[in-house]
Every structure is written in structure tokens, then in C-alpha cells.
Amino acid sequence: MKILSVDVGTTAMKMGVFDESGDDLNLLTQVSREYAINTYNDGLFSDIEQEKWQQAFIKGCNAIADLMPEVDVISLSGTTPGLSAMDEKGEALYPAILMLDQRSRVQAQHIIDTVGINELLKKTANMPVAGGCSLASILWIKDNLPDIFKKTFIFGHSNTFMAKWMTGQFAIDPSSASLTALYNTVENNMTWNKDIADSCGISITQLPELTASHESTGRLKSDIAAECGLKKEPPVVIGGNDAVLAAYSVGIKEPGEIFNINGTCEITMVCLPKCYPSTNYNIRTHVIPDRWFSFYVMNAQGKAFEWFHGLFCSEMSADEFFCDFMPAAIDNWLNKVSGVIYVPYLMGSRYSLEPLKAAFSGLTQETSREELLAAMVRGLCQYQQENLKEISIEMSLKGEILVSGGAVNPSLIRAKKKWMRDCDYTLETESSMKGAAMLGQKFLENR
């Protein structure tokens, strides 16, 4: 059996065909199609036209056309929220609002003032913040684009939009819904919270059907199948949040297990046996029963390193910067005392209603760019350290951190051991695509 895994990322769609044979999944081929996001209004607005997702899917299928006739099931992974306002046919009425977006701070505060932070944590396990909270983005549309709000039939996420386009059915899974401020994340009982929706002037009829991550919304429409060479018109599995599926792909399932993803953003996830809500981090549901994740995000990690490279080391190639300069800077300052401090909010914070910004302090005329970069790495590590300290008050943590992502290198792992948490680090090749494929495999087993 062949599984087509589709990962709708923030800046690119990754697609892979996996061969399902017994318990094993073998990646036969993969392809990536990049697309541009829109960042404007002094960086406060961040969104993307949904047709870019559609075009990337079609182009990706065409790039691996030789395997398309053999595909038995399609499974989705998606960036969330990717909040999309859609009409009854699933046509987008406005670009998808991304997690980097900061336009809805007023609306996030309104939710807190209206519902109360204690009730929000008790039911949804999350504090509403701009970008990461679907309800705040929905209310921004309601307040600023009332005509679009009135026309909207369903508000959903990236996998909602793709599922509707591909199969004709609106749906969303719990791992994607858990940060909406509308899902009963604490109970994880496949229900929307009507009281919160009503108090904010939203009808739960405007929300997609909640569907388990391994279940299908229907078969691929014949016209899309024909255009993409998918002769079997395979069923489409709704899938889940990309970071959750990345953790799923490396076997994170037991309480206290830690997963640290290093990419454009840095995400630290701890597997939980129950919800431990906090205003300092997010909670997402796992795609397996009776498990949740604490979800702690730094909006700019790899992006911060790219910024530093472009501003301070532009004469270097990317290889020279990341393979030579960065390791040397980290190792040179790993055991030295530095007075330089980096405040890491280069792209804001998901956990503040205020527009936090990055800063360097403690500079002298002797400060070098090597010391600045080491301070940046230390500041990012210490940011994640605070989260692990908070979680460890509630439960014991494992003595190993699984670490992955394109920004990882041996020197960065040494820095994490020094400044983030002194434990074992195991480098894993995670894959949201593989996590989605595992859900496709589960669907095939259960049908």
C-alpha cells in the first residue's frame, strides 16, 4: 500500500510517498514546493493566499507523477492555525492568517476580559494570544472585515481548507483545534465550547466537524485526482498539527519525554499525562489517546541565525557561517563569562499581548561579533530552560532530550547541554510527513 503524505508548512509544502509494508514505512520519494508568505504592516500582519497551497499540491504531484497512480491514501499535516475564512463551497474569502501574525492583540485581550483567564485555562488549557489563537483572529475579522465575517460559512485551519478542497468536506482534528480557544482541550472530548463561542458572538455552526486525526473526510475529488494523476481517487486522512506529528514520528508518547525542534522557530514539547495549563506556554493534544503536549515556541531561532548572518557576517557564505563561524563562536564562549545579554524576541512572543522585541545589552568596545552570536545562542537556550523548569514542577522529566531540525549542529547541542538542560541529547530525523504517513497507515489498518 502506498501513502501520500502532504505537509502544509509555513513557507513550503513537503510531500512524500511512503510504502506501507507490515509495521514498516519506507519513504520512496519526496518533493518540496516553496511559496511566499505575506508579512507587512511593520511585521504585525502575516498571512498567505490559500491557492498557493493548492498550486503546490498539484505541482508536487506532477513532480512525482510516476508514483501517483499507486497511491492508496493521502494524509495531511499542517501549519496551525493558518486560520481560513471560507464560504459554503470552501472558497477562501481572505488569506490564511498564520501563527506569526500579531494583528489581533486587542481581540485576544477581549477574550480574556470576556471569558476570564481562569475559565479559559480550565476549559481550553490556553491563554489567547495574537496569531496562535484562532478565536482572536476570527474576532479581528469580525471587527475589521464585517462583510467577510458575514459571508463566512466555516472558519478552519490549513487542513480544514485542504480537506474541503480535496474531498468536499469541512473537518479539523483535535491537535489542530486545541489552540483555537474554542476547543475543550482539557477534556479532549471532540467538542467545541459553546459557552465561549456564544460569549464572543461566534456560532459553533461556523466551526468544522471535529474528526480524529487518523480518520478520513472522504475520497479525493475526481477532477483533482485526474489533474494530479491519482487514479484510485484515494481517501484523504485529516491528519494533524505538524509539530505534533513530528513528535509522533520519533515515538514521543510517554509522560516526561522531551522533544526539541530547531527550525525557523524553536519548539520544545513535553509529553503530558494530563493538562497542566499555564499562561507561559501552550497545550496541544497528542494524536494518541490520553496524552497532551506542553508546547513552548520561540518564533525566531533559525530565522534569528539567518538575520545575524545577513547583518553581521554578510561576507561569509552560509556554509562558512553555519559550519565554521557559529561552532567556533559557541565553543569559544561556552565556558567564558560574558556580560552580553540577548533578549530573544526578534519575531515577537506567542505568550505576550505586548509587542515584545529583541535586544542586545551589555556591549562594550571590546565586544566582538563572536561574543554577540554566542550570547544569542545562550539567550535562546535559557528561554527554553525556563519552560522546562516550570514543567518539572508538575512532573518528572526524562533524562534525555530528542532533538531535531535543520538548525541543529554539534556545537548547538553542546550549548543546549550547558545553557538549556544538562542531560543527554539524541539527534533524531523527525518528519511531519512521516507522522502523517503513520496516521495514513492507521487508517488503512482500521478500515
Secondary structure, DSSP 8 states (H G I E B T S, - for coil): -EEEEEEE-SSEEEEEEEEEETTEEEEEEEEEEE---EEETTTTEEEE-THHHHHHHHHHHHHTGGGGGGEEEEEEEE-S--BEEE-TT--BSS-EE-TT--TTHHHHHHHHHHH-HHHHHHHTSS---TTT-HHHHHHHHHHH-HHHHHH-SEEE-HHHHHHHHHHS--EE-HHHHTTSSSB-TTTT-S-B-HHHHHHTT--GGGS-EE--TT-EEEE--HHHHHHHT-TT--EEEEEEEHHHHHHHHTT--STT-EEEEESSSEEEEEEESS----TTSEEEE-SSTT-EEEEEEES-SHHHHHHHHHHH-TTS-HHIIIIIIHHHHHHHHTTS----EEE--TT--TT-SS----EEES--TT--HHHHHHHHHHHHHHHHHHHHHHHHHHS---SEEEEESTT--HHHHHHHHHHT--SEEEE----HHHHHHHHHHHHHHH-
